[in-house]
Structure formats: C-alpha cells, structure tokens
Amino acid sequence: MNVKLPGTVPEALDLLASEGTVIPIAGGTDLLVHWPVRVEAHDRTYVDLSRLEALKPLRWAADALMLGGLTTYWNVIRDERAREEFPLLVDAARQVGAIQIQARGTWAGNIVNASPAADGVPVLMAYDAVVVLESRSGREEVPLDRFYAGYKEMKRRPDQLVVGIRIPRRRYTYQVFEKVGARRAQAIAKVGLAVTRSSAGWRVVAASVAPTIRRCPALERLLEAGIPIASPEALLPAIAQDVAPIDDIRSSADYRTRVMARVLYHDLRDFWGKRA
Ligand SMILES: Cc1cc2nc3c(=O)[nH]c(=O)nc-3n(C[C@H](O)[C@H](O)[C@H](O)COP(=O)(O)OP(=O)(O)OC[C@H]3O[C@@H](n4cnc5c(N)ncnc54)[C@H](O)[C@@H]3O)c2cc1C
C-alpha cells in the first residue's frame, strides 16, 4: 500500500492527476472495510486527505450551507443551525452506523461510495444539494440528483476531488427522513425515504429500491397535484414507475415496495390531515 499525505488541496489534485489509479481516503469507513478481502486493492496508491484543513469545516453563506469535502456527520450533528434549518441532515447523520462512524465518516465519502442504501445521499438530494468537484483543470458543479449514472457509476472523474457540497437555503413546509432497517443502529437500510416540500416543490428521494439513490418523479407529480391519497395501495402505481427494487439478503422486492408505500402514506397522511 502506497499512501501519500498531501498538505494542501492543490498537492492532492496533483497526486490525483498522476499516472495510474490513485484513490482518495477520507474517513476510510467504506474503503478500509473491504481491505482484508480485496487483496488487489493493496497495491494501489492512496491519497490520505486528512491534512487538508480547508476541506473540514461546514460554512454558512447567505444563500447556502456549504459542507466541505471532509465534513463529517458529527460536524453536522453538532451544528445548531443545521439542526434548525436542515433537520434531515441531522436525522440521517444520527442513523449512520454508530458514533464512531459518525465521527469519521464524511458526506463526500458517502456520495462517492455510491451505495444504493446510503443514508447521507437521500437527505442531501431531497435538499437539492450540488456536488462541487475540483481537478487541476478546474471546478465543476453537478446537482446530486444528476450525479449517478448507474450502479456505482457517477459523474466524477478519477482526477476530481469532491471539495464541497452546496445546499441551498430555503423555507421548508414539509420534511421527513425515514430509514427502515433491521435495528435502530448499525443497520443498512431496507428502504430509505427523504421527502421535502419547499418553494421549489416536492422532492421524494428513495434509497435501497433501485441501483442508485434516486428522486421519484411520478410520486413528486402526485404530490404536486395536491390530491390526498386514500390508502398506501393508491401510491403503488407511481412507486412502480419510480423504483425497481430487487430481492436480496436483506429484503424482498415486494416487501420494499409495500413498506415504501406504507411509510410514505403514513407520513403524508398527517400532512394532509393538518391541511384539511
Ligand atoms: C460499521 C459501519 C457502519 C456503517 N453504517 C452506515 C450507515 O448506517 N449508513 C450509511 O450511509 N453508511 C454507513 N457506513 C458506510 C460509511 O461509513 C459511509 O458511507 C461514510 O460516509 C463514508 O465516508 P468516509 O469518509 O469514511 O469515506 P471513505 O471510506 O474514506 O471513502 C469512500 C469512497 O469515497 C471516496 N472519497 C472520499 N472522499 C472523497 C472526496 N473528498 N473526493 C472524492 N472521492 C472521495 C473514496 O475514494 C472512496 O471511493 C457504515 C460503515 C461502517 C464501517
């Protein structure tokens, strides 16, 4: 294993632009889990980002919250303003692994790891987050809901570092995050849901029910129409258009679909009840 320890972002970008496969390590909570079994990964060059102080803090601007490329879940959990303005970030962060993982794991690592069952990605997507990438050839911004092209495929070149995640500040009239797992901690989501409503409209984001975390346009259209839904079953046709769950070790496709409909229905029933 060859590990480089750059002291600045430009040094890190130079390393990522060099020949061969060079892999960034942030918290290491995804990368190193596979270390004992993926022996071929031992021969690679890794760029340890831990000295890049500029990427650690989260910053508040007038129109956005900026998470750094090394901002951890714990940084967000401890930020009082985040709790007030973006409560789903805190809800999701508190449900990632346990405290040790929350202290090391980063939002950028969650995005680039690209697990369809991730917890950070759905809430970021429901808040219309934008991924800020940097390489020696410049900066690029990609909305998170257009970042993934397929299972573990994304619009990030190997020479690009995620240097930030921009989350626009808006007034939300509805926001909820649900993670259905086998336990309350250290569980991988069988179904994840993040739903928001703001001046930009409804966002419904689903996890663990498709090869990537994704927005659900048919469900969003249904909610935009503003017609109360009579039962969980009434959501099934839209769900069938939006997601493609599979049977796997954690759950069956049928269970995931039905749970998604039930959880969404019960969450929204309270919202419709209040408006009625
Ligand atoms: C016990 C355990 C429990 C877990 N529980 C959960 C859970 O409940 N929910 C959940 O969503 N995840 C969970 N995870 C997975 C993991 O903790 C998260 O995905 C975490 O956010 C990964 O962040 P990291 O900084 O550790 O990433 P790393 O492991 O350092 O990197 C992950 C990937 O991102 C790339 N990368 C990292 N930073 C950058 C960057 N700035 N720019 C470009 N590429 C980058 C790396 O090259 C790698 O491909 C768990 C992991 C463990 C070990």
The ligand as an SDF file (V2000), in Angstrom:
LIG
                    3D

 53 58  0  0  0  0  0  0  0  0999 V2000
  -19.7000   -0.2470   10.8150 C   0  0  0  0  0  0  0  0  0  0  0  0
  -20.1590    0.6460    9.6710 C   0  0  0  0  0  0  0  0  0  0  0  0
  -21.4560    1.1350    9.6720 C   0  0  0  0  0  0  0  0  0  0  0  0
  -21.8820    1.9510    8.6280 C   0  0  0  0  0  0  0  0  0  0  0  0
  -23.1630    2.3990    8.6580 N   0  0  0  0  0  0  0  0  0  0  0  0
  -23.6120    3.1900    7.6650 C   0  0  0  0  0  0  0  0  0  0  0  0
  -24.9520    3.6430    7.6870 C   0  0  0  0  0  0  0  0  0  0  0  0
  -25.7310    3.3630    8.6010 O   0  0  0  0  0  0  0  0  0  0  0  0
  -25.3620    4.4480    6.6400 N   0  0  0  0  0  0  0  0  0  0  0  0
  -24.5240    4.7970    5.6300 C   0  0  0  0  0  0  0  0  0  0  0  0
  -24.9310    5.5350    4.7170 O   0  0  0  0  0  0  0  0  0  0  0  0
  -23.2340    4.3660    5.5860 N   0  0  0  0  0  0  0  0  0  0  0  0
  -22.7730    3.5750    6.5860 C   0  0  0  0  0  0  0  0  0  0  0  0
  -21.4860    3.1150    6.5470 N   0  0  0  0  0  0  0  0  0  0  0  0
  -20.6400    3.4730    5.3950 C   0  0  0  0  0  0  0  0  0  0  0  0
  -19.7140    4.6970    5.5820 C   0  0  0  0  0  0  0  0  0  0  0  0
  -19.4590    4.9550    6.9330 O   0  0  0  0  0  0  0  0  0  0  0  0
  -20.2910    5.9820    4.9430 C   0  0  0  0  0  0  0  0  0  0  0  0
  -20.6050    5.7640    3.5880 O   0  0  0  0  0  0  0  0  0  0  0  0
  -19.3060    7.1530    5.0650 C   0  0  0  0  0  0  0  0  0  0  0  0
  -19.9820    8.3430    4.7660 O   0  0  0  0  0  0  0  0  0  0  0  0
  -18.1020    7.0410    4.1450 C   0  0  0  0  0  0  0  0  0  0  0  0
  -17.2840    8.1860    4.3630 O   0  0  0  0  0  0  0  0  0  0  0  0
  -15.7060    8.0670    4.5300 P   0  0  0  0  0  0  0  0  0  0  0  0
  -15.1960    9.4390    4.7490 O   0  0  0  0  0  0  0  0  0  0  0  0
  -15.3330    7.0810    5.5830 O   0  0  0  0  0  0  0  0  0  0  0  0
  -15.3080    7.5070    3.0990 O   0  0  0  0  0  0  0  0  0  0  0  0
  -14.0180    6.6610    2.6370 P   0  0  0  0  0  0  0  0  0  0  0  0
  -14.1390    5.2500    3.0770 O   0  0  0  0  0  0  0  0  0  0  0  0
  -12.7840    7.3900    3.0080 O   0  0  0  0  0  0  0  0  0  0  0  0
  -14.2370    6.7580    1.0600 O   0  0  0  0  0  0  0  0  0  0  0  0
  -15.3850    6.2360    0.4240 C   0  0  0  0  0  0  0  0  0  0  0  0
  -15.2740    6.4870   -1.0840 C   0  0  0  0  0  0  0  0  0  0  0  0
  -15.3000    7.8840   -1.3530 O   0  0  0  0  0  0  0  0  0  0  0  0
  -14.1020    8.3200   -1.9960 C   0  0  0  0  0  0  0  0  0  0  0  0
  -13.8520    9.6540   -1.4350 N   0  0  0  0  0  0  0  0  0  0  0  0
  -13.8670   10.0120   -0.1270 C   0  0  0  0  0  0  0  0  0  0  0  0
  -13.7420   11.3500   -0.0040 N   0  0  0  0  0  0  0  0  0  0  0  0
  -13.6410   11.8430   -1.2600 C   0  0  0  0  0  0  0  0  0  0  0  0
  -13.5210   13.1670   -1.7860 C   0  0  0  0  0  0  0  0  0  0  0  0
  -13.4700   14.2540   -0.9950 N   0  0  0  0  0  0  0  0  0  0  0  0
  -13.4600   13.3170   -3.1410 N   0  0  0  0  0  0  0  0  0  0  0  0
  -13.5210   12.2340   -3.9510 C   0  0  0  0  0  0  0  0  0  0  0  0
  -13.6470   10.9640   -3.5140 N   0  0  0  0  0  0  0  0  0  0  0  0
  -13.7130   10.7740   -2.1770 C   0  0  0  0  0  0  0  0  0  0  0  0
  -13.0690    7.2580   -1.6670 C   0  0  0  0  0  0  0  0  0  0  0  0
  -12.0540    7.1820   -2.6600 O   0  0  0  0  0  0  0  0  0  0  0  0
  -13.9540    6.0080   -1.6740 C   0  0  0  0  0  0  0  0  0  0  0  0
  -14.2070    5.5920   -3.0000 O   0  0  0  0  0  0  0  0  0  0  0  0
  -21.0030    2.2990    7.5760 C   0  0  0  0  0  0  0  0  0  0  0  0
  -19.6790    1.8230    7.5930 C   0  0  0  0  0  0  0  0  0  0  0  0
  -19.2700    1.0090    8.6300 C   0  0  0  0  0  0  0  0  0  0  0  0
  -17.8420    0.5150    8.6330 C   0  0  0  0  0  0  0  0  0  0  0  0
  1  2  1  0
  2  3  1  0
  2 52  2  0
  3  4  2  0
  4  5  1  0
  4 50  1  0
  5  6  2  0
  6  7  1  0
  6 13  1  0
  7  8  2  0
  7  9  1  0
  9 10  1  0
 10 11  2  0
 10 12  1  0
 12 13  2  0
 13 14  1  0
 14 15  1  0
 14 50  1  0
 15 16  1  0
 16 17  1  0
 16 18  1  0
 18 19  1  0
 18 20  1  0
 20 21  1  0
 20 22  1  0
 22 23  1  0
 23 24  1  0
 24 25  2  0
 24 26  1  0
 24 27  1  0
 27 28  1  0
 28 29  2  0
 28 30  1  0
 28 31  1  0
 31 32  1  0
 32 33  1  0
 33 34  1  0
 33 48  1  0
 34 35  1  0
 35 36  1  0
 35 46  1  0
 36 37  1  0
 36 45  1  0
 37 38  2  0
 38 39  1  0
 39 40  1  0
 39 45  2  0
 40 41  1  0
 40 42  2  0
 42 43  1  0
 43 44  2  0
 44 45  1  0
 46 47  1  0
 46 48  1  0
 48 49  1  0
 50 51  2  0
 51 52  1  0
 52 53  1  0
M  END
$$$$
